[in-house]
Amino acid sequence: MPGETQARPRRERTSPCIGVCSTTFGDLVCRGCKRFAHEVVDWNGYEPDQRLAIWRRLAELRDASVGGFLSVVDPDALQAAATRLHIVPVPEQSLLTLAYETLRRTRGAPDFGALGLATSAAGAAVPPAQLFATISREFLTRSTAAYERNFRIPAE
């Protein structure tokens, strides 16, 4: 019908890359997607089970980072906010991962209550406009620690 718009089919992300790669500058852990440098380089050659293992590690580290600062108190409000922000759901995605993606798109001074989120004591100590950056730094710290634990090489 004229004037109607058709919804585009949604695709699952094929890579954790967010287009902010720091491995080209020598980082052993990417500041953007938090993968190890060799995973960034070898991603297209990995088998599906290898990619899945990386996705799962990233999800675990991201969720632990988010969970230190926030909790989901209203999953329906969070889902509604994600839909309004055109966040594509990913199979097996946790609510904490959805919170991370929602915060990424609502930087500034997000209304946590409207997003179905509540801050923990650690989260309340951070200005709302800086919370996403703080969580992202924690995620990078955890990814760097995982790299160092697995490869026994300090990531600088």
C-alpha positions as a Python dict, from the first residue, in 0.01 Angstrom:
ca = {
    (1, 'M'): (0, 0, 0),
    (2, 'P'): (123, 354, -64),
    (3, 'G'): (258, 526, 243),
    (4, 'E'): (322, 201, 430),
    (5, 'T'): (673, 108, 525),
    (6, 'Q'): (789, -248, 534),
    (7, 'A'): (1000, -366, 821),
    (8, 'R'): (1343, -475, 715),
    (9, 'P'): (1439, -826, 817),
    (10, 'R'): (1656, -829, 1127),
    (11, 'R'): (1996, -989, 1119),
    (12, 'E'): (2202, -1128, 1397),
    (13, 'R'): (2541, -963, 1439),
    (14, 'T'): (2813, -1167, 1274),
    (15, 'S'): (3098, -1018, 1476),
    (16, 'P'): (3144, -848, 1814),
    (17, 'C'): (3321, -562, 1632),
    (18, 'I'): (3173, -218, 1701),
    (19, 'G'): (3404, -30, 1464),
    (20, 'V'): (3634, 112, 1733),
    (21, 'C'): (3935, -117, 1702),
    (22, 'S'): (4243, -40, 1906),
    (23, 'T'): (4436, -354, 1810),
    (24, 'T'): (4566, -166, 1506),
    (25, 'F'): (4750, 53, 1757),
    (26, 'G'): (4909, -247, 1928),
    (27, 'D'): (4658, -322, 2204),
    (28, 'L'): (4638, -691, 2291),
    (29, 'V'): (4273, -645, 2394),
    (30, 'C'): (4050, -429, 2174),
    (31, 'R'): (3908, -127, 2357),
    (32, 'G'): (3599, -142, 2137),
    (33, 'C'): (3474, -503, 2132),
    (34, 'K'): (3701, -636, 2411),
    (35, 'R'): (3824, -934, 2205),
    (36, 'F'): (4186, -1040, 2213),
    (37, 'A'): (4396, -909, 1922),
    (38, 'H'): (4447, -1254, 1772),
    (39, 'E'): (4068, -1311, 1782),
    (40, 'V'): (4011, -990, 1588),
    (41, 'V'): (4265, -1096, 1326),
    (42, 'D'): (4152, -1459, 1300),
    (43, 'W'): (3774, -1407, 1340),
    (44, 'N'): (3678, -1486, 979),
    (45, 'G'): (3873, -1812, 990),
    (46, 'Y'): (3710, -1944, 1309),
    (47, 'E'): (3463, -2228, 1313),
    (48, 'P'): (3115, -2150, 1452),
    (49, 'D'): (3193, -2320, 1785),
    (50, 'Q'): (3507, -2108, 1827),
    (51, 'R'): (3310, -1790, 1760),
    (52, 'L'): (3039, -1900, 2003),
    (53, 'A'): (3297, -1955, 2277),
    (54, 'I'): (3424, -1598, 2228),
    (55, 'W'): (3070, -1455, 2223),
    (56, 'R'): (2997, -1638, 2549),
    (57, 'R'): (3316, -1517, 2720),
    (58, 'L'): (3240, -1159, 2618),
    (59, 'A'): (2881, -1189, 2741),
    (60, 'E'): (2997, -1326, 3076),
    (61, 'L'): (3254, -1050, 3125),
    (62, 'R'): (3012, -777, 3008),
    (63, 'D'): (2732, -904, 3233),
    (64, 'A'): (2963, -915, 3535),
    (65, 'S'): (3070, -558, 3459),
    (66, 'V'): (2714, -431, 3423),
    (67, 'G'): (2595, -627, 3728),
    (68, 'G'): (2848, -448, 3946),
    (69, 'F'): (2676, -117, 3878),
    (70, 'L'): (2317, -192, 3777),
    (71, 'S'): (2034, -438, 3814),
    (72, 'V'): (1731, -496, 3595),
    (73, 'V'): (1420, -426, 3804),
    (74, 'D'): (1163, -411, 3522),
    (75, 'P'): (1246, -642, 3230),
    (76, 'D'): (940, -525, 3035),
    (77, 'A'): (1048, -160, 3055),
    (78, 'L'): (1398, -256, 2945),
    (79, 'Q'): (1264, -458, 2650),
    (80, 'A'): (1036, -167, 2552),
    (81, 'A'): (1328, 79, 2566),
    (82, 'A'): (1543, -155, 2356),
    (83, 'T'): (1265, -181, 2098),
    (84, 'R'): (1229, 199, 2083),
    (85, 'L'): (1606, 225, 2032),
    (86, 'H'): (1596, -35, 1751),
    (87, 'I'): (1822, -277, 1935),
    (88, 'V'): (1810, -610, 1759),
    (89, 'P'): (1761, -897, 2004),
    (90, 'V'): (2028, -1165, 1993),
    (91, 'P'): (1954, -1527, 2089),
    (92, 'E'): (2066, -1614, 2442),
    (93, 'Q'): (2114, -1244, 2523),
    (94, 'S'): (2084, -1171, 2893),
    (95, 'L'): (1898, -876, 3037),
    (96, 'L'): (2230, -732, 3158),
    (97, 'T'): (2366, -740, 2803),
    (98, 'L'): (2047, -572, 2684),
    (99, 'A'): (2097, -309, 2955),
    (100, 'Y'): (2454, -250, 2830),
    (101, 'E'): (2337, -205, 2470),
    (102, 'T'): (2055, 24, 2584),
    (103, 'L'): (2293, 239, 2789),
    (104, 'R'): (2532, 259, 2495),
    (105, 'R'): (2255, 424, 2294),
    (106, 'T'): (2121, 647, 2572),
    (107, 'R'): (2445, 806, 2689),
    (108, 'G'): (2405, 1140, 2851),
    (109, 'A'): (2186, 1133, 3157),
    (110, 'P'): (1968, 825, 3114),
    (111, 'D'): (1651, 784, 3317),
    (112, 'F'): (1735, 450, 3477),
    (113, 'G'): (1381, 399, 3608),
    (114, 'A'): (1234, 446, 3259),
    (115, 'L'): (1482, 187, 3131),
    (116, 'G'): (1379, -63, 3398),
    (117, 'L'): (1717, -35, 3571),
    (118, 'A'): (1835, 49, 3921),
    (119, 'T'): (2186, 142, 4026),
    (120, 'S'): (2378, -49, 4291),
    (121, 'A'): (2580, 137, 4555),
    (122, 'A'): (2877, 140, 4314),
    (123, 'G'): (2656, 265, 4031),
    (124, 'A'): (2500, 536, 4245),
    (125, 'A'): (2848, 671, 4318),
    (126, 'V'): (2903, 742, 3946),
    (127, 'P'): (2737, 1039, 3774),
    (128, 'P'): (2468, 900, 3537),
    (129, 'A'): (2633, 1056, 3232),
    (130, 'Q'): (2955, 866, 3310),
    (131, 'L'): (2807, 528, 3401),
    (132, 'F'): (2829, 368, 3057),
    (133, 'A'): (3196, 470, 3022),
    (134, 'T'): (3266, 336, 3371),
    (135, 'I'): (3101, 2, 3291),
    (136, 'S'): (3286, -16, 2959),
    (137, 'R'): (3619, 41, 3139),
    (138, 'E'): (3531, -235, 3385),
    (139, 'F'): (3451, -464, 3092),
    (140, 'L'): (3790, -383, 2936),
    (141, 'T'): (3964, -446, 3270),
    (142, 'R'): (3795, -786, 3298),
    (143, 'S'): (3882, -875, 2937),
    (144, 'T'): (4243, -772, 2993),
    (145, 'A'): (4259, -986, 3307),
    (146, 'A'): (4117, -1281, 3111),
    (147, 'Y'): (4386, -1231, 2847),
    (148, 'E'): (4662, -1217, 3105),
    (149, 'R'): (4522, -1520, 3289),
    (150, 'N'): (4504, -1726, 2968),
    (151, 'F'): (4827, -1618, 2804),
    (152, 'R'): (5041, -1516, 3103),
    (153, 'I'): (5144, -1204, 2913),
    (154, 'P'): (5067, -858, 3052),
    (155, 'A'): (4837, -675, 2810),
    (156, 'E'): (4943, -314, 2781),
}
